[in-house]
């Protein structure tokens, strides 16, 4: 029982570090000494990158799930 609690605590801690890194990166971009247009362009580019990576990741996961379903139906899984 304590082992499960330890794993949950570690997951929350890692999630907190990840969220902190994201917030820190955004704050660094927003408070950097540059023109507003440059900041907007930079944020827009970063968001496009994240969107593209997320779409690729989702497509890969969907393909794996579909392949697993087919394998299960054929009795290969």
N, CA, C and O atoms as a Tripos MOL2 file, in Angstrom:
@<TRIPOS>MOLECULE
protein
  308   307    77     0     0
PROTEIN
NO_CHARGES

@<TRIPOS>ATOM
      1 N           0.8230   -1.1860    0.0000 N.3       1 UNK1
      2 CA          0.0000    0.0000    0.0000 C.3       1 UNK1
      3 C           0.8700    1.2530    0.0000 C.2       1 UNK1
      4 O           0.5720    2.2160   -0.7070 O.2       1 UNK1
      5 N           1.9260    1.2470    0.7760 N.am      2 UNK2
      6 CA          2.8240    2.3920    0.8310 C.3       2 UNK2
      7 C           3.5610    2.5520   -0.4980 C.2       2 UNK2
      8 O           3.8910    3.6680   -0.8990 O.2       2 UNK2
      9 N           3.8160    1.4410   -1.1750 N.am      3 UNK3
     10 CA          4.5020    1.4900   -2.4640 C.3       3 UNK3
     11 C           3.6850    2.2710   -3.4880 C.2       3 UNK3
     12 O           4.2400    3.0630   -4.2500 O.2       3 UNK3
     13 N           2.3800    2.0540   -3.5110 N.am      4 UNK4
     14 CA          1.4900    2.7640   -4.4250 C.3       4 UNK4
     15 C           1.4930    4.2560   -4.1080 C.2       4 UNK4
     16 O           1.5060    5.0860   -5.0160 O.2       4 UNK4
     17 N           1.4800    4.5930   -2.8340 N.am      5 UNK5
     18 CA          1.5140    5.9890   -2.4040 C.3       5 UNK5
     19 C           2.8280    6.6530   -2.8230 C.2       5 UNK5
     20 O           2.8340    7.8110   -3.2390 O.2       5 UNK5
     21 N           3.9320    5.9230   -2.7150 N.am      6 UNK6
     22 CA          5.2300    6.4540   -3.1100 C.3       6 UNK6
     23 C           5.2700    6.7310   -4.6070 C.2       6 UNK6
     24 O           5.8200    7.7470   -5.0340 O.2       6 UNK6
     25 N           4.6900    5.8330   -5.4130 N.am      7 UNK7
     26 CA          4.6560    6.0240   -6.8640 C.3       7 UNK7
     27 C           3.8160    7.2350   -7.2250 C.2       7 UNK7
     28 O           4.1930    8.0100   -8.1030 O.2       7 UNK7
     29 N           2.6720    7.4090   -6.5530 N.am      8 UNK8
     30 CA          1.8270    8.5710   -6.8150 C.3       8 UNK8
     31 C           2.5490    9.8630   -6.4510 C.2       8 UNK8
     32 O           2.4740   10.8530   -7.1780 O.2       8 UNK8
     33 N           3.2440    9.8450   -5.3260 N.am      9 UNK9
     34 CA          3.9920   11.0270   -4.9070 C.3       9 UNK9
     35 C           5.0740   11.3840   -5.9100 C.2       9 UNK9
     36 O           5.2880   12.5620   -6.1970 O.2       9 UNK9
     37 N           5.7590   10.3810   -6.4460 N.am     10 UNK10
     38 CA          6.8000   10.6230   -7.4400 C.3      10 UNK10
     39 C           6.1960   11.1940   -8.7110 C.2      10 UNK10
     40 O           6.7600   12.1080   -9.3120 O.2      10 UNK10
     41 N           5.0520   10.6600   -9.1250 N.am     11 UNK11
     42 CA          4.3980   11.1560  -10.3400 C.3      11 UNK11
     43 C           3.9920   12.6140  -10.1680 C.2      11 UNK11
     44 O           4.1840   13.4250  -11.0740 O.2      11 UNK11
     45 N           3.4290   12.9510   -9.0050 N.am     12 UNK12
     46 CA          3.0410   14.3430   -8.7530 C.3      12 UNK12
     47 C           4.2570   15.2620   -8.7260 C.2      12 UNK12
     48 O           4.2050   16.3910   -9.2140 O.2      12 UNK12
     49 N           5.3430   14.7700   -8.1540 N.am     13 UNK13
     50 CA          6.5560   15.5790   -8.0980 C.3      13 UNK13
     51 C           7.0970   15.8250   -9.5080 C.2      13 UNK13
     52 O           7.4710   16.9500   -9.8380 O.2      13 UNK13
     53 N           7.1400   14.7810  -10.3420 N.am     14 UNK14
     54 CA          7.6160   14.9400  -11.7130 C.3      14 UNK14
     55 C           6.6960   15.8560  -12.5160 C.2      14 UNK14
     56 O           7.1670   16.6690  -13.3110 O.2      14 UNK14
     57 N           5.3980   15.7270  -12.3140 N.am     15 UNK15
     58 CA          4.4450   16.6010  -12.9920 C.3      15 UNK15
     59 C           4.6660   18.0490  -12.5550 C.2      15 UNK15
     60 O           4.5810   18.9660  -13.3720 O.2      15 UNK15
     61 N           4.9450   18.2480  -11.2930 N.am     16 UNK16
     62 CA          5.2190   19.5940  -10.7860 C.3      16 UNK16
     63 C           6.4760   20.1930  -11.3980 C.2      16 UNK16
     64 O           6.5030   21.3710  -11.7540 O.2      16 UNK16
     65 N           7.5170   19.3770  -11.5170 N.am     17 UNK17
     66 CA          8.7440   19.8590  -12.1590 C.3      17 UNK17
     67 C           8.4860   20.2190  -13.6110 C.2      17 UNK17
     68 O           8.9680   21.2430  -14.0950 O.2      17 UNK17
     69 N           7.7260   19.3820  -14.3110 N.am     18 UNK18
     70 CA          7.4130   19.6470  -15.7130 C.3      18 UNK18
     71 C           6.6170   20.9270  -15.8690 C.2      18 UNK18
     72 O           6.9210   21.7540  -16.7290 O.2      18 UNK18
     73 N           5.5960   21.0920  -15.0390 N.am     19 UNK19
     74 CA          4.7820   22.3040  -15.0880 C.3      19 UNK19
     75 C           5.6290   23.5260  -14.7440 C.2      19 UNK19
     76 O           5.4870   24.5760  -15.3710 O.2      19 UNK19
     77 N           6.4890   23.3970  -13.7710 N.am     20 UNK20
     78 CA          7.3710   24.5090  -13.4040 C.3      20 UNK20
     79 C           8.3020   24.8930  -14.5340 C.2      20 UNK20
     80 O           8.5630   26.0760  -14.7500 O.2      20 UNK20
     81 N           8.8090   23.8990  -15.2610 N.am     21 UNK21
     82 CA          9.6950   24.1790  -16.3870 C.3      21 UNK21
     83 C           8.9460   24.9240  -17.4830 C.2      21 UNK21
     84 O           9.4810   25.8540  -18.0870 O.2      21 UNK21
     85 N           7.7030   24.5140  -17.7390 N.am     22 UNK22
     86 CA          6.9040   25.1850  -18.7650 C.3      22 UNK22
     87 C           6.6080   26.6220  -18.3570 C.2      22 UNK22
     88 O           6.7680   27.5450  -19.1570 O.2      22 UNK22
     89 N           6.1780   26.8100  -17.1220 N.am     23 UNK23
     90 CA          5.8760   28.1590  -16.6370 C.3      23 UNK23
     91 C           7.1300   29.0250  -16.6770 C.2      23 UNK23
     92 O           7.0630   30.1920  -17.0650 O.2      23 UNK23
     93 N           8.2590   28.4740  -16.2860 N.am     24 UNK24
     94 CA          9.5100   29.2350  -16.3210 C.3      24 UNK24
     95 C           9.9080   29.6300  -17.7280 C.2      24 UNK24
     96 O          10.3700   30.7490  -17.9490 O.2      24 UNK24
     97 N           9.7340   28.7290  -18.6810 N.am     25 UNK25
     98 CA         10.0750   29.0400  -20.0700 C.3      25 UNK25
     99 C           9.1740   30.1380  -20.6150 C.2      25 UNK25
    100 O           9.6430   31.0570  -21.2870 O.2      25 UNK25
    101 N           7.8870   30.0450  -20.3260 N.am     26 UNK26
    102 CA          6.9520   31.0760  -20.7920 C.3      26 UNK26
    103 C           7.2800   32.4220  -20.1470 C.2      26 UNK26
    104 O           7.2830   33.4530  -20.8190 O.2      26 UNK26
    105 N           7.5540   32.4070  -18.8540 N.am     27 UNK27
    106 CA          7.8970   33.6490  -18.1630 C.3      27 UNK27
    107 C           9.1800   34.2550  -18.7370 C.2      27 UNK27
    108 O           9.2790   35.4700  -18.9050 O.2      27 UNK27
    109 N          10.1510   33.4080  -19.0330 N.am     28 UNK28
    110 CA         11.3960   33.9070  -19.6200 C.3      28 UNK28
    111 C          11.1710   34.5690  -20.9620 C.2      28 UNK28
    112 O          11.7780   35.5980  -21.2590 O.2      28 UNK28
    113 N          10.3030   33.9880  -21.7750 N.am     29 UNK29
    114 CA         10.0050   34.5720  -23.0840 C.3      29 UNK29
    115 C           9.2400   35.8800  -22.9150 C.2      29 UNK29
    116 O           9.5300   36.8670  -23.5930 O.2      29 UNK29
    117 N           8.2660   35.8850  -22.0120 N.am     30 UNK30
    118 CA          7.4340   37.0780  -21.8410 C.3      30 UNK30
    119 C           8.1990   38.2610  -21.2500 C.2      30 UNK30
    120 O           7.9060   39.4120  -21.5730 O.2      30 UNK30
    121 N           9.1670   37.9870  -20.3970 N.am     31 UNK31
    122 CA          9.8970   39.0680  -19.7400 C.3      31 UNK31
    123 C          11.2380   39.3830  -20.3980 C.2      31 UNK31
    124 O          11.9980   40.2100  -19.8950 O.2      31 UNK31
    125 N          11.5260   38.7370  -21.5030 N.am     32 UNK32
    126 CA         12.7810   39.0150  -22.2170 C.3      32 UNK32
    127 C          12.7100   40.4110  -22.8270 C.2      32 UNK32
    128 O          11.6480   40.8440  -23.2740 O.2      32 UNK32
    129 N          13.8350   41.1090  -22.8450 N.am     33 UNK33
    130 CA         13.8450   42.4720  -23.3900 C.3      33 UNK33
    131 C          13.8320   42.4640  -24.9210 C.2      33 UNK33
    132 O          14.8760   42.5590  -25.5660 O.2      33 UNK33
    133 N          12.6350   42.3480  -25.4830 N.am     34 UNK34
    134 CA         12.4880   42.3930  -26.9310 C.3      34 UNK34
    135 C          11.1290   42.9960  -27.2670 C.2      34 UNK34
    136 O          10.2770   43.1530  -26.3930 O.2      34 UNK34
    137 N          10.9380   43.3260  -28.5100 N.am     35 UNK35
    138 CA          9.6910   43.9410  -28.9420 C.3      35 UNK35
    139 C           8.5320   42.9610  -28.7860 C.2      35 UNK35
    140 O           8.7170   41.7450  -28.8390 O.2      35 UNK35
    141 N           7.3390   43.5110  -28.5940 N.am     36 UNK36
    142 CA          6.1480   42.6840  -28.4330 C.3      36 UNK36
    143 C           5.8960   41.7910  -29.6330 C.2      36 UNK36
    144 O           5.4950   40.6380  -29.4760 O.2      36 UNK36
    145 N           6.1260   42.3080  -30.8200 N.am     37 UNK37
    146 CA          5.9010   41.5120  -32.0220 C.3      37 UNK37
    147 C           6.8530   40.3190  -32.0710 C.2      37 UNK37
    148 O           6.4560   39.2180  -32.4530 O.2      37 UNK37
    149 N           8.1040   40.5390  -31.6840 N.am     38 UNK38
    150 CA          9.0720   39.4370  -31.6480 C.3      38 UNK38
    151 C           8.6370   38.3720  -30.6440 C.2      38 UNK38
    152 O           8.7490   37.1760  -30.9130 O.2      38 UNK38
    153 N           8.1440   38.8080  -29.4920 N.am     39 UNK39
    154 CA          7.6910   37.8740  -28.4680 C.3      39 UNK39
    155 C           6.5020   37.0670  -28.9750 C.2      39 UNK39
    156 O           6.4530   35.8510  -28.7910 O.2      39 UNK39
    157 N           5.5450   37.7360  -29.6120 N.am     40 UNK40
    158 CA          4.3810   37.0320  -30.1540 C.3      40 UNK40
    159 C           4.8010   36.0320  -31.2180 C.2      40 UNK40
    160 O           4.3040   34.9070  -31.2520 O.2      40 UNK40
    161 N           5.7160   36.4430  -32.0850 N.am     41 UNK41
    162 CA          6.2020   35.5280  -33.1220 C.3      41 UNK41
    163 C           6.8910   34.3100  -32.5090 C.2      41 UNK41
    164 O           6.6910   33.1800  -32.9550 O.2      41 UNK41
    165 N           7.6930   34.5540  -31.4930 N.am     42 UNK42
    166 CA          8.4160   33.4700  -30.8290 C.3      42 UNK42
    167 C           7.4360   32.5090  -30.1470 C.2      42 UNK42
    168 O           7.5830   31.2920  -30.2660 O.2      42 UNK42
    169 N           6.4470   33.0400  -29.4410 N.am     43 UNK43
    170 CA          5.4500   32.1960  -28.7850 C.3      43 UNK43
    171 C           4.6310   31.4180  -29.8200 C.2      43 UNK43
    172 O           4.3290   30.2390  -29.6320 O.2      43 UNK43
    173 N           4.2830   32.0880  -30.9000 N.am     44 UNK44
    174 CA          3.5140   31.4290  -31.9600 C.3      44 UNK44
    175 C           4.2890   30.2600  -32.5410 C.2      44 UNK44
    176 O           3.7270   29.1890  -32.7710 O.2      44 UNK44
    177 N           5.5680   30.4630  -32.7770 N.am     45 UNK45
    178 CA          6.4080   29.3940  -33.3280 C.3      45 UNK45
    179 C           6.5170   28.2220  -32.3570 C.2      45 UNK45
    180 O           6.4330   27.0630  -32.7640 O.2      45 UNK45
    181 N           6.7020   28.5240  -31.0810 N.am     46 UNK46
    182 CA          6.7960   27.4590  -30.0780 C.3      46 UNK46
    183 C           5.4840   26.6790  -29.9950 C.2      46 UNK46
    184 O           5.5000   25.4520  -29.8930 O.2      46 UNK46
    185 N           4.3560   27.3760  -30.0390 N.am     47 UNK47
    186 CA          3.0590   26.7050  -29.9750 C.3      47 UNK47
    187 C           2.8340   25.8230  -31.2050 C.2      47 UNK47
    188 O           2.2610   24.7390  -31.0930 O.2      47 UNK47
    189 N           3.2810   26.2810  -32.3710 N.am     48 UNK48
    190 CA          3.1820   25.4560  -33.5780 C.3      48 UNK48
    191 C           3.9980   24.1840  -33.4200 C.2      48 UNK48
    192 O           3.5480   23.1010  -33.7950 O.2      48 UNK48
    193 N           5.2030   24.3160  -32.8640 N.am     49 UNK49
    194 CA          6.0590   23.1420  -32.6460 C.3      49 UNK49
    195 C           5.3900   22.1430  -31.7030 C.2      49 UNK49
    196 O           5.3670   20.9420  -31.9730 O.2      49 UNK49
    197 N           4.8440   22.6520  -30.5940 N.am     50 UNK50
    198 CA          4.1830   21.7810  -29.6260 C.3      50 UNK50
    199 C           2.9710   21.1150  -30.2700 C.2      50 UNK50
    200 O           2.7370   19.9240  -30.0650 O.2      50 UNK50
    201 N           2.2000   21.8730  -31.0440 N.am     51 UNK51
    202 CA          1.0210   21.3190  -31.7140 C.3      51 UNK51
    203 C           1.4240   20.2100  -32.6810 C.2      51 UNK51
    204 O           0.8100   19.1440  -32.6990 O.2      51 UNK51
    205 N           2.4480   20.4610  -33.4800 N.am     52 UNK52
    206 CA          2.9090   19.4570  -34.4440 C.3      52 UNK52
    207 C           3.3890   18.1900  -33.7360 C.2      52 UNK52
    208 O           3.0520   17.0800  -34.1480 O.2      52 UNK52
    209 N           4.1630   18.3540  -32.6860 N.am     53 UNK53
    210 CA          4.6730   17.2000  -31.9430 C.3      53 UNK53
    211 C           3.5240   16.4220  -31.3030 C.2      53 UNK53
    212 O           3.5350   15.1910  -31.2870 O.2      53 UNK53
    213 N           2.5360   17.1430  -30.7770 N.am     54 UNK54
    214 CA          1.3900   16.4890  -30.1560 C.3      54 UNK54
    215 C           0.5850   15.7140  -31.1880 C.2      54 UNK54
    216 O           0.1810   14.5780  -30.9370 O.2      54 UNK54
    217 N           0.3500   16.3230  -32.3480 N.am     55 UNK55
    218 CA         -0.3980   15.6320  -33.3990 C.3      55 UNK55
    219 C           0.3380   14.3850  -33.8710 C.2      55 UNK55
    220 O          -0.2880   13.3550  -34.1230 O.2      55 UNK55
    221 N           1.6480   14.4670  -33.9930 N.am     56 UNK56
    222 CA          2.4400   13.3060  -34.3990 C.3      56 UNK56
    223 C           2.3470   12.2150  -33.3480 C.2      56 UNK56
    224 O           2.1570   11.0450  -33.6820 O.2      56 UNK56
    225 N           2.4790   12.5840  -32.0880 N.am     57 UNK57
    226 CA          2.4040   11.6150  -30.9960 C.3      57 UNK57
    227 C           1.0440   10.9290  -30.9670 C.2      57 UNK57
    228 O           0.9640    9.7100  -30.8150 O.2      57 UNK57
    229 N          -0.0330   11.7110  -31.1130 N.am     58 UNK58
    230 CA         -1.3870   11.1410  -31.0930 C.3      58 UNK58
    231 C          -1.5680   10.1860  -32.2710 C.2      58 UNK58
    232 O          -2.1230    9.1000  -32.1040 O.2      58 UNK58
    233 N          -1.1070   10.5770  -33.4530 N.am     59 UNK59
    234 CA         -1.2350    9.7140  -34.6310 C.3      59 UNK59
    235 C          -0.4830    8.4000  -34.4320 C.2      59 UNK59
    236 O          -0.9840    7.3380  -34.8020 O.2      59 UNK59
    237 N           0.7080    8.4650  -33.8550 N.am     60 UNK60
    238 CA          1.4760    7.2470  -33.5890 C.3      60 UNK60
    239 C           0.7530    6.3340  -32.6100 C.2      60 UNK60
    240 O           0.7090    5.1190  -32.8000 O.2      60 UNK60
    241 N           0.1850    6.9260  -31.5580 N.am     61 UNK61
    242 CA         -0.5290    6.1240  -30.5520 C.3      61 UNK61
    243 C          -1.7810    5.4930  -31.1650 C.2      61 UNK61
    244 O          -2.0920    4.3380  -30.8760 O.2      61 UNK61
    245 N          -2.4980    6.2380  -32.0030 N.am     62 UNK62
    246 CA         -3.6900    5.6830  -32.6550 C.3      62 UNK62
    247 C          -3.3120    4.4990  -33.5310 C.2      62 UNK62
    248 O          -3.9980    3.4770  -33.5420 O.2      62 UNK62
    249 N          -2.2170    4.6460  -34.2620 N.am     63 UNK63
    250 CA         -1.7820    3.5670  -35.1400 C.3      63 UNK63
    251 C          -1.4210    2.3250  -34.3320 C.2      63 UNK63
    252 O          -1.7660    1.2090  -34.7200 O.2      63 UNK63
    253 N          -0.7300    2.5130  -33.2110 N.am     64 UNK64
    254 CA         -0.3640    1.3740  -32.3640 C.3      64 UNK64
    255 C          -1.6070    0.6830  -31.8090 C.2      64 UNK64
    256 O          -1.6710   -0.5450  -31.7650 O.2      64 UNK64
    257 N          -2.5940    1.4760  -31.3850 N.am     65 UNK65
    258 CA         -3.8330    0.9000  -30.8480 C.3      65 UNK65
    259 C          -4.5580    0.1240  -31.9390 C.2      65 UNK65
    260 O          -5.0490   -0.9790  -31.6950 O.2      65 UNK65
    261 N          -4.6300    0.6940  -33.1460 N.am     66 UNK66
    262 CA         -5.2910    0.0080  -34.2570 C.3      66 UNK66
    263 C          -4.5710   -1.2950  -34.5960 C.2      66 UNK66
    264 O          -5.2150   -2.3160  -34.8420 O.2      66 UNK66
    265 N          -3.2470   -1.2630  -34.6090 N.am     67 UNK67
    266 CA         -2.4820   -2.4650  -34.9110 C.3      67 UNK67
    267 C          -2.7090   -3.5330  -33.8350 C.2      67 UNK67
    268 O          -2.8120   -4.7210  -34.1410 O.2      67 UNK67
    269 N          -2.7830   -3.1000  -32.5840 N.am     68 UNK68
    270 CA         -3.0330   -4.0390  -31.4790 C.3      68 UNK68
    271 C          -4.4110   -4.6610  -31.6170 C.2      68 UNK68
    272 O          -4.5740   -5.8610  -31.3970 O.2      68 UNK68
    273 N          -5.4100   -3.8560  -31.9800 N.am     69 UNK69
    274 CA         -6.7680   -4.3780  -32.1450 C.3      69 UNK69
    275 C          -6.8220   -5.4100  -33.2650 C.2      69 UNK69
    276 O          -7.4640   -6.4510  -33.1250 O.2      69 UNK69
    277 N          -6.1460   -5.1220  -34.3760 N.am     70 UNK70
    278 CA         -6.1100   -6.0660  -35.4920 C.3      70 UNK70
    279 C          -5.4060   -7.3530  -35.0650 C.2      70 UNK70
    280 O          -5.8740   -8.4490  -35.3710 O.2      70 UNK70
    281 N          -4.3020   -7.2230  -34.3720 N.am     71 UNK71
    282 CA         -3.5580   -8.4000  -33.9140 C.3      71 UNK71
    283 C          -4.4130   -9.2320  -32.9610 C.2      71 UNK71
    284 O          -4.3870  -10.4610  -33.0160 O.2      71 UNK71
    285 N          -5.1700   -8.5670  -32.0890 N.am     72 UNK72
    286 CA         -6.0330   -9.2800  -31.1530 C.3      72 UNK72
    287 C          -7.1440  -10.0220  -31.9100 C.2      72 UNK72
    288 O          -7.4800  -11.1560  -31.5670 O.2      72 UNK72
    289 N          -7.7030   -9.3890  -32.9240 N.am     73 UNK73
    290 CA         -8.7700  -10.0260  -33.6950 C.3      73 UNK73
    291 C          -8.2510  -11.2520  -34.4620 C.2      73 UNK73
    292 O          -8.9590  -12.2400  -34.6530 O.2      73 UNK73
    293 N          -6.9950  -11.1470  -34.8890 N.am     74 UNK74
    294 CA         -6.3930  -12.2740  -35.6220 C.3      74 UNK74
    295 C          -5.8210  -13.3300  -34.6800 C.2      74 UNK74
    296 O          -5.3680  -14.3840  -35.1270 O.2      74 UNK74
    297 N          -5.8420  -13.0560  -33.4040 N.am     75 UNK75
    298 CA         -5.3040  -14.0060  -32.4320 C.3      75 UNK75
    299 C          -3.8030  -13.9680  -32.3290 C.2      75 UNK75
    300 O          -3.1830  -14.9240  -31.8610 O.2      75 UNK75
    301 N          -3.2100  -12.8730  -32.7600 N.am     76 UNK76
    302 CA         -1.7440  -12.7490  -32.7210 C.3      76 UNK76
    303 C          -1.2550  -12.0170  -31.4730 C.2      76 UNK76
    304 O          -0.0690  -12.0780  -31.1510 O.2      76 UNK76
    305 N          -2.1340  -11.3400  -30.7820 N.am     77 UNK77
    306 CA         -1.7230  -10.4940  -29.6750 C.3      77 UNK77
    307 C          -1.7310  -11.1000  -28.3740 C.2      77 UNK77
    308 O          -1.3960  -10.4470  -27.3860 O.2      77 UNK77
@<TRIPOS>BOND
     1     1     2 1
     2     2     3 1
     3     3     4 2
     4     3     5 am
     5     5     6 1
     6     6     7 1
     7     7     8 2
     8     7     9 am
     9     9    10 1
    10    10    11 1
    11    11    12 2
    12    11    13 am
    13    13    14 1
    14    14    15 1
    15    15    16 2
    16    15    17 am
    17    17    18 1
    18    18    19 1
    19    19    20 2
    20    19    21 am
    21    21    22 1
    22    22    23 1
    23    23    24 2
    24    23    25 am
    25    25    26 1
    26    26    27 1
    27    27    28 2
    28    27    29 am
    29    29    30 1
    30    30    31 1
    31    31    32 2
    32    31    33 am
    33    33    34 1
    34    34    35 1
    35    35    36 2
    36    35    37 am
    37    37    38 1
    38    38    39 1
    39    39    40 2
    40    39    41 am
    41    41    42 1
    42    42    43 1
    43    43    44 2
    44    43    45 am
    45    45    46 1
    46    46    47 1
    47    47    48 2
    48    47    49 am
    49    49    50 1
    50    50    51 1
    51    51    52 2
    52    51    53 am
    53    53    54 1
    54    54    55 1
    55    55    56 2
    56    55    57 am
    57    57    58 1
    58    58    59 1
    59    59    60 2
    60    59    61 am
    61    61    62 1
    62    62    63 1
    63    63    64 2
    64    63    65 am
    65    65    66 1
    66    66    67 1
    67    67    68 2
    68    67    69 am
    69    69    70 1
    70    70    71 1
    71    71    72 2
    72    71    73 am
    73    73    74 1
    74    74    75 1
    75    75    76 2
    76    75    77 am
    77    77    78 1
    78    78    79 1
    79    79    80 2
    80    79    81 am
    81    81    82 1
    82    82    83 1
    83    83    84 2
    84    83    85 am
    85    85    86 1
    86    86    87 1
    87    87    88 2
    88    87    89 am
    89    89    90 1
    90    90    91 1
    91    91    92 2
    92    91    93 am
    93    93    94 1
    94    94    95 1
    95    95    96 2
    96    95    97 am
    97    97    98 1
    98    98    99 1
    99    99   100 2
   100    99   101 am
   101   101   102 1
   102   102   103 1
   103   103   104 2
   104   103   105 am
   105   105   106 1
   106   106   107 1
   107   107   108 2
   108   107   109 am
   109   109   110 1
   110   110   111 1
   111   111   112 2
   112   111   113 am
   113   113   114 1
   114   114   115 1
   115   115   116 2
   116   115   117 am
   117   117   118 1
   118   118   119 1
   119   119   120 2
   120   119   121 am
   121   121   122 1
   122   122   123 1
   123   123   124 2
   124   123   125 am
   125   125   126 1
   126   126   127 1
   127   127   128 2
   128   127   129 am
   129   129   130 1
   130   130   131 1
   131   131   132 2
   132   131   133 am
   133   133   134 1
   134   134   135 1
   135   135   136 2
   136   135   137 am
   137   137   138 1
   138   138   139 1
   139   139   140 2
   140   139   141 am
   141   141   142 1
   142   142   143 1
   143   143   144 2
   144   143   145 am
   145   145   146 1
   146   146   147 1
   147   147   148 2
   148   147   149 am
   149   149   150 1
   150   150   151 1
   151   151   152 2
   152   151   153 am
   153   153   154 1
   154   154   155 1
   155   155   156 2
   156   155   157 am
   157   157   158 1
   158   158   159 1
   159   159   160 2
   160   159   161 am
   161   161   162 1
   162   162   163 1
   163   163   164 2
   164   163   165 am
   165   165   166 1
   166   166   167 1
   167   167   168 2
   168   167   169 am
   169   169   170 1
   170   170   171 1
   171   171   172 2
   172   171   173 am
   173   173   174 1
   174   174   175 1
   175   175   176 2
   176   175   177 am
   177   177   178 1
   178   178   179 1
   179   179   180 2
   180   179   181 am
   181   181   182 1
   182   182   183 1
   183   183   184 2
   184   183   185 am
   185   185   186 1
   186   186   187 1
   187   187   188 2
   188   187   189 am
   189   189   190 1
   190   190   191 1
   191   191   192 2
   192   191   193 am
   193   193   194 1
   194   194   195 1
   195   195   196 2
   196   195   197 am
   197   197   198 1
   198   198   199 1
   199   199   200 2
   200   199   201 am
   201   201   202 1
   202   202   203 1
   203   203   204 2
   204   203   205 am
   205   205   206 1
   206   206   207 1
   207   207   208 2
   208   207   209 am
   209   209   210 1
   210   210   211 1
   211   211   212 2
   212   211   213 am
   213   213   214 1
   214   214   215 1
   215   215   216 2
   216   215   217 am
   217   217   218 1
   218   218   219 1
   219   219   220 2
   220   219   221 am
   221   221   222 1
   222   222   223 1
   223   223   224 2
   224   223   225 am
   225   225   226 1
   226   226   227 1
   227   227   228 2
   228   227   229 am
   229   229   230 1
   230   230   231 1
   231   231   232 2
   232   231   233 am
   233   233   234 1
   234   234   235 1
   235   235   236 2
   236   235   237 am
   237   237   238 1
   238   238   239 1
   239   239   240 2
   240   239   241 am
   241   241   242 1
   242   242   243 1
   243   243   244 2
   244   243   245 am
   245   245   246 1
   246   246   247 1
   247   247   248 2
   248   247   249 am
   249   249   250 1
   250   250   251 1
   251   251   252 2
   252   251   253 am
   253   253   254 1
   254   254   255 1
   255   255   256 2
   256   255   257 am
   257   257   258 1
   258   258   259 1
   259   259   260 2
   260   259   261 am
   261   261   262 1
   262   262   263 1
   263   263   264 2
   264   263   265 am
   265   265   266 1
   266   266   267 1
   267   267   268 2
   268   267   269 am
   269   269   270 1
   270   270   271 1
   271   271   272 2
   272   271   273 am
   273   273   274 1
   274   274   275 1
   275   275   276 2
   276   275   277 am
   277   277   278 1
   278   278   279 1
   279   279   280 2
   280   279   281 am
   281   281   282 1
   282   282   283 1
   283   283   284 2
   284   283   285 am
   285   285   286 1
   286   286   287 1
   287   287   288 2
   288   287   289 am
   289   289   290 1
   290   290   291 1
   291   291   292 2
   292   291   293 am
   293   293   294 1
   294   294   295 1
   295   295   296 2
   296   295   297 am
   297   297   298 1
   298   298   299 1
   299   299   300 2
   300   299   301 am
   301   301   302 1
   302   302   303 1
   303   303   304 2
   304   303   305 am
   305   305   306 1
   306   306   307 1
   307   307   308 2
@<TRIPOS>SUBSTRUCTURE
     1 UNK1         2 RESIDUE 1 A UNK
     2 UNK2         6 RESIDUE 1 A UNK
     3 UNK3        10 RESIDUE 1 A UNK
     4 UNK4        14 RESIDUE 1 A UNK
     5 UNK5        18 RESIDUE 1 A UNK
     6 UNK6        22 RESIDUE 1 A UNK
     7 UNK7        26 RESIDUE 1 A UNK
     8 UNK8        30 RESIDUE 1 A UNK
     9 UNK9        34 RESIDUE 1 A UNK
    10 UNK10       38 RESIDUE 1 A UNK
    11 UNK11       42 RESIDUE 1 A UNK
    12 UNK12       46 RESIDUE 1 A UNK
    13 UNK13       50 RESIDUE 1 A UNK
    14 UNK14       54 RESIDUE 1 A UNK
    15 UNK15       58 RESIDUE 1 A UNK
    16 UNK16       62 RESIDUE 1 A UNK
    17 UNK17       66 RESIDUE 1 A UNK
    18 UNK18       70 RESIDUE 1 A UNK
    19 UNK19       74 RESIDUE 1 A UNK
    20 UNK20       78 RESIDUE 1 A UNK
    21 UNK21       82 RESIDUE 1 A UNK
    22 UNK22       86 RESIDUE 1 A UNK
    23 UNK23       90 RESIDUE 1 A UNK
    24 UNK24       94 RESIDUE 1 A UNK
    25 UNK25       98 RESIDUE 1 A UNK
    26 UNK26      102 RESIDUE 1 A UNK
    27 UNK27      106 RESIDUE 1 A UNK
    28 UNK28      110 RESIDUE 1 A UNK
    29 UNK29      114 RESIDUE 1 A UNK
    30 UNK30      118 RESIDUE 1 A UNK
    31 UNK31      122 RESIDUE 1 A UNK
    32 UNK32      126 RESIDUE 1 A UNK
    33 UNK33      130 RESIDUE 1 A UNK
    34 UNK34      134 RESIDUE 1 A UNK
    35 UNK35      138 RESIDUE 1 A UNK
    36 UNK36      142 RESIDUE 1 A UNK
    37 UNK37      146 RESIDUE 1 A UNK
    38 UNK38      150 RESIDUE 1 A UNK
    39 UNK39      154 RESIDUE 1 A UNK
    40 UNK40      158 RESIDUE 1 A UNK
    41 UNK41      162 RESIDUE 1 A UNK
    42 UNK42      166 RESIDUE 1 A UNK
    43 UNK43      170 RESIDUE 1 A UNK
    44 UNK44      174 RESIDUE 1 A UNK
    45 UNK45      178 RESIDUE 1 A UNK
    46 UNK46      182 RESIDUE 1 A UNK
    47 UNK47      186 RESIDUE 1 A UNK
    48 UNK48      190 RESIDUE 1 A UNK
    49 UNK49      194 RESIDUE 1 A UNK
    50 UNK50      198 RESIDUE 1 A UNK
    51 UNK51      202 RESIDUE 1 A UNK
    52 UNK52      206 RESIDUE 1 A UNK
    53 UNK53      210 RESIDUE 1 A UNK
    54 UNK54      214 RESIDUE 1 A UNK
    55 UNK55      218 RESIDUE 1 A UNK
    56 UNK56      222 RESIDUE 1 A UNK
    57 UNK57      226 RESIDUE 1 A UNK
    58 UNK58      230 RESIDUE 1 A UNK
    59 UNK59      234 RESIDUE 1 A UNK
    60 UNK60      238 RESIDUE 1 A UNK
    61 UNK61      242 RESIDUE 1 A UNK
    62 UNK62      246 RESIDUE 1 A UNK
    63 UNK63      250 RESIDUE 1 A UNK
    64 UNK64      254 RESIDUE 1 A UNK
    65 UNK65      258 RESIDUE 1 A UNK
    66 UNK66      262 RESIDUE 1 A UNK
    67 UNK67      266 RESIDUE 1 A UNK
    68 UNK68      270 RESIDUE 1 A UNK
    69 UNK69      274 RESIDUE 1 A UNK
    70 UNK70      278 RESIDUE 1 A UNK
    71 UNK71      282 RESIDUE 1 A UNK
    72 UNK72      286 RESIDUE 1 A UNK
    73 UNK73      290 RESIDUE 1 A UNK
    74 UNK74      294 RESIDUE 1 A UNK
    75 UNK75      298 RESIDUE 1 A UNK
    76 UNK76      302 RESIDUE 1 A UNK
    77 UNK77      306 RESIDUE 1 A UNK
